[in-house]
Amino acid sequence: MNVGGLIEEAQVSALLDLEEEIERLKKDLHAVVLAHYYQDSDIQDVADVIGDSLQLAQQAAQTNAEVIVFAGVHFMAETAKILNPSKQVLLPDLQAGCSLAEGCPPDLFGRFKQKYPDHIVISYINCSAEIKAMSDIICTSSNAEKIINRIPKEQPILFAPDQNLGRYLIKKTGRDLTLWPGTCVVHEMFSEKKLVQLMVRHPHAKVLAHPECEAGVLQHADYIGSTSALLSYVKQSKDTEFIIATEPGIIHQMEKACSDKTFIPAPPDGDCACNQCPYMRLNTMEKLYLCMKHRAPEITLDEELRLLALRPIRRMLAMS
């Protein structure tokens, strides 16, 4: 953000009741605020819908709102625009990207895909519109196993861009997937050594992990699932203590749903806050308010690209 933007953000924070102003702007704009579980807790609390990538894609496809404000990262807002070409889609910070999307450039992926002309391409939703346009089906961590199991066994599959999720799916489905070598900057940072040390200190805690984590971490998990699946698990479980190996933003919803239970974030490698997604955390309440006030930054897409990217998303929604 430029200097003027930083000054305006500071003034907004000092002078306004942001929750009240965001609620007012929702009504004025006939807007819906969609927020991912990895957003800061204050953003989650003002959102109309909170969910994982699949839930938010489904909501984006169904909304009657005139303006979609996406408190998430760029590929999520882009997906909302693909599904809603006539609606305005806003993202609080255009720099809120994704290491998986950025680690799969369209030109390199196009050359990679050419090596496997007989493969069907299933791409994780954490990718750019260009990669979606080169794919046959999109998936999320919630539905990837189900989608792969619906593909005929004789049909070879190219899976991109998350190799950790791909390796997990190979184990779960028994399919021999060809993998693009991408990883999530957050989920690859969890330390197996520190996790084991934490398990020793909390012997009764159940370990819950997202399938984007590396295999060394997943082997210690009592349950592996998408962000929404992890939340459902803790709601239904009779256990009262959990170690959470995914971005810790989800813990806010876990604590709201299960105030009598204890949730411990799994430790990253090193002494950083690397278990927090640096992209997700670029969004703030001030930026959320300002993007609604100015109706910018706005997500725009070339129509030909949008239509190409829409087909595999529609296949995913039909199969989900």
ABEGO torsion letter per residue (X at the ends): XBAAAAAAAAAAAAABBAAAAAAAAAAAAGBBBBBBAABBAAAAAABABBBBAAAAAAAAAABABABBBBBBBAAAAAAAAAABAABBBBBABAABBBAAAAABBAAAAAAAAAABAABBBBBBABBBAAAAAABABBBBAAAAAAAAAABBAABBBBBOABAAAAAAAAAAAGBBBBBBBBBBAAAAABBAAAAAAAAAABAABBBBBBAABBAAAAAABABBBBAAAAAAAAAABABABBBBBBBAAAAAAAAAABAABBBBBBBBBEABAAABBAAAAABBAAAAAAAAAAGOBBBBBBAAAAAAAAAAAAAAAAAX
